Amino acid sequence: MTVLYYCDHHDIPLPGGHKFPMEKYRLIRKELEREPQFRFAPGPIVRREDLLRVHDAGYVDAFLSGSLSESEIRRIGFPQVPELIARSLSSVGGTVAASRRALVEGWSGVLAGGTHHAYRDFGSGFCVLNDMAVAAQTLLDDALVRRVAIVDLDVHQGDGTAAIFAGRPEVYTLSAHGRHNFPFRKQRSRLDLEFENGTSDEEYLAAVEKVLPRVFEFGADIVFYQAGVDALASDRLGKLSITQAGLKQRDEMVFRMVAEAGVPCVVTLGGGYADPIADTVQAAASTYRSAAQILRAM
């Protein structure tokens, strides 16, 4: 039985009309709670010293004390409230816990995370702390792995992750994203795959299938999969035209390669802003079901 970590018990109060669909996390968990193959645990609070593995101490302490500047908070896009601190720490802690569990059990996941726009010394785009970077660096520092691969298929580039691990030969970063979407100033991942607005299933899947083997040739000891579902045609912030079936094929492609390589895998959520929100919930839940089906024998 696979353990999935969650942090939706820390609810951030958002002003009316805010474009971030905070309720998606709870809805995804409720959907997956019907599945007997999953067990759920709250994400533990990450330690400050683990955050400092990749984040600047001044930034971390300003966030923890609620003293970020107005411009810093504006760049993140969430209000500076105590609930944001608890939720962010639980989200990162969940990814760290999932990564340790994956090394033992083959795979695990977090129903949050994928906060790839967070840089070393600032947050951005609804991302405060970079959970995958913290988890990856924790495993490296503790000598549990020698090489890490981050497969980021969110429609928005994993710019913070790319910047944090720039020039690091032991970390392979792949980002497959919209060329004309946020962030508009891109960073350089180890491998970037860009799509034009309106890209549909056939072109998208062919391109992803072509580049994924390069990730697995790297010989990583663990793979972090940022499984954003904002490439859906119904996504308000996506600009691509991928169907539910297309995203399912994408996920299955990733998990089959993980299984063939016999490498542990951590699955995180990422973006998802569909209208209706049920589309996001359906696509994200499908990701974890596909992981359970394909990776269960590991």
N, C-alpha and C positions, 0 to 999 in steps of 0.2 A: 504494500500500500504506500503510495507516494505522498509525502508531506508537502503541502503548499502553504507558504507563509502569507499573511495578510496584515494590513494596517488600517483597514477602513473603520476600525473602532475609534480611531482618532479622526474625528470629522472636522474639517476646516470650514468655518462659517464664511461663505462668500456673499458679496453683495448681489442684489437682484440684477439679472441680466448678464452676469459674468459668463464668459464663453467656455469656461472649463467645466466639463460634465463630471463633477466630483462623485456623483452617485454611481457612476459606472463600476467603480471598484466593488461596492457592496452588491450590486446586481450580478456581476460576474461570479463573485463568491457564492451567492445564493443559487445561481444556476448550476455551479459545479458541485454544490453540496448534495445534489441528487445522485451524484456518481459514487458508487461504492469503492472505486479504486483510489479515492483521494481521502486524505486526512488533513485537517487544517490546524494551524497554530499561529498565534499572533507573532508578528515580527519582533524579536527582542530589540531593546534599545542599544544602538551601536555605541561603542566606547569612543570618547573624544580622541584617545591616542590612536585608534584605528582611522578616524577621519583624517588625522594629521599625516597619515601615510601618503596621501595625495593632495590634501587641501592645505592652504595657507592658514597658519594659526590665527592671524589677525582676523581673517574672514570667518573662520569657524567660531571664534569667541564672540565676535560681533553678532553673529546669527544666534548663538546660544543665549546671549544676554538681551536679545531683542533690540539691538542698537544699530542695525543696518541703516544706511542713509535712505532718504526717499528715492533717490535715483537707483540705488541698488535694489530696493524693493520693487520699484516700477519695472526694472529689467526682468525680475523674476516673474512678476505678474500675479502674485498672491499677497493678501494682506499680512502684515507683520503681527501675528497673534500667537499666543502660547500653543494653540492647537497645531500650528504649522511646524513648530519645533518638534513636538512629540511625534507627529506623523512622519516627518522627514527622517528622524532618528530611527523610528520603527521600520520604515521602508528600507533604509540602508542596512539595518540590522537583519532584516529578513533575507536580503540578498547574500549577506555574509554567511548567515546560517544555512541558507540553501546551497551555497557553494561548498561548504564543509560536508553537508549531507550528501551532495552529489558525488563527492570523492569516494564515499563509502557505499552508496546505494545505486550509483549509476546516473541518476538524474533527480533533480528537485526543481522547485520553482517558487516564485513570489508573485502574488496577485497585486503587484505594484511595481515600483522600480523602473528600470530602463531610462533613468533621468540623465540622458546623455548630453544635454546642453549645459550642464554645470561644469565650470572650469575650475582650475586650481584655486583661484582667488575671487571668484564671483559666480553668482547663479544667473540663469537666463531661461527664458521660454518655459516657464512652469517647472523648472528644475533647480533645486536648491543645492543638493549634494549629489555627487556622481556615484551612485550605488555600485555599478559594475566596476568602476575604477577602484573604489575602496576594497571591494571583495577580491578583485584580481590581485591587487597589490598585497593584501593580507596573506593570500595563499603563497605568493612569491616570497614575501619576507619570512614567512614561517617555514620555508623550504618544503612545502607540500606539493608544489609544482615547479617546473622549470620554464615552461612556455604556456602562454595563454592566448586564445583566440576569441575575439569579440565579433560576432556576426550581427550586424545592426541593419535590420530591414524595415525600420520605421521610414515613413515617407520624408521625414526631415533629417538632414545630415546629423550624425553623431559628432558634432563639432567639438564639444567639450572633451569627449573621450579621446578624439584624435589629437587634440592639443596636449592633453595630459600625458599621453604615451608617445608623443612625437620623438623619433630618434631612439626608441627603446626596442632593441632587436628581439627581446623575449616576449613581446606582445604584438600580435597581428590584429589590426583593426580593419574590418570591412564595413563600409557604409554604402547602402544602395538606396538612393533617395531622389526626390524631385529636383531637377536642375533649377527651376524657377520658384522654389519655395524657401521658407525660412529654414536655416539662417541665410541671409542674403550675402553675407561674407563667409564663404566656406573655408574650412581648414583642410589640411591634407591628411587623410587616413592612409594606412598602408595601401589600401585599394579602395577607390571610390568609383561607384557605378551610378550614373546620373540618367534620369528619365525626363522626357519632355512631358508637358501637360497633356492629359488625355490618354496617356499610354494605357493600353488594354492588356488583357491576360496573356495572349500569345507572345507578344513582344517582351513583356515583363518577365514571364517565366523562362523564356529562352535565354534572356540575358543573365538572370540569376543562376540558372543551371550551368551556364558557361563559366562563371567566375567562382562558384562555390568550391570546386576541386582545388583551387589554388590555396584556399584557407586550410584545407585538410592536408595538403602537401607540406604545410608548415610544421606539422608534427606537434601540435599543442597537446598539453596534458589535461586541459579542460576547455570547454567551449561555453561562452556566455551567449545566449541567443536573445537579442532584443527584438521581440516579436510584435512590434507596433502594427496595428490594423488600420491605420489612417490612410492607407492606399486605396481603401474602398471608394467606389464611385459615389456613394452617398455621404462621404465624409466632408464636412464643411470646410476643413482646412487642408484637404489632401491634394486636390488638383489632378489626381490620376483616376483611372476608370476601371479598377480591378473589381472583379466579382467575388462573392463569398466563395464560390468554387475555386477561383483562382488563388485566393489566399490559403485555402485548405491545401491545394497542390503545392504551394510555396512551402508551407510548414512541413508537409510530408517529405518534400525534397530535402529540407534541412535535416530532419530527424532520421531519414534513411541514411544520409551520409554520416551522421553522428554514430548511428548503430554500426555501420560498416567499418568505421574507424575504431569502434570500441572505446570511445573517449567519453568521460563524464560530461554532463550538460546541465547548465542552469538556464531556466526559461524565465524571462521577465516580461511584464507588460511594457507597453510604450504608449504611443499616441493612439487616440481613437475618439473622434468627435463627430460621429455620424448623426444624421437626422433622418430617421428616428434613432434614438440611442440604442434601441433593441438590435440594430445592425452591428454596432460595436460589441455589444454583449455576446451576440451569436458568434461573431468572428473570433473574439478573444477566447471564449469557452472552447471553441473548436480547436484552437491551438493546443490547449492542455489535454484535450481528449486525444488528439493525434499523437502528442508526446507519450501519453500513457500507453496507447496501442502499440506504437513502434518501438519504444525504448523499454518496455516492461521486461524484456528478456535479458537486459544488460545486468 
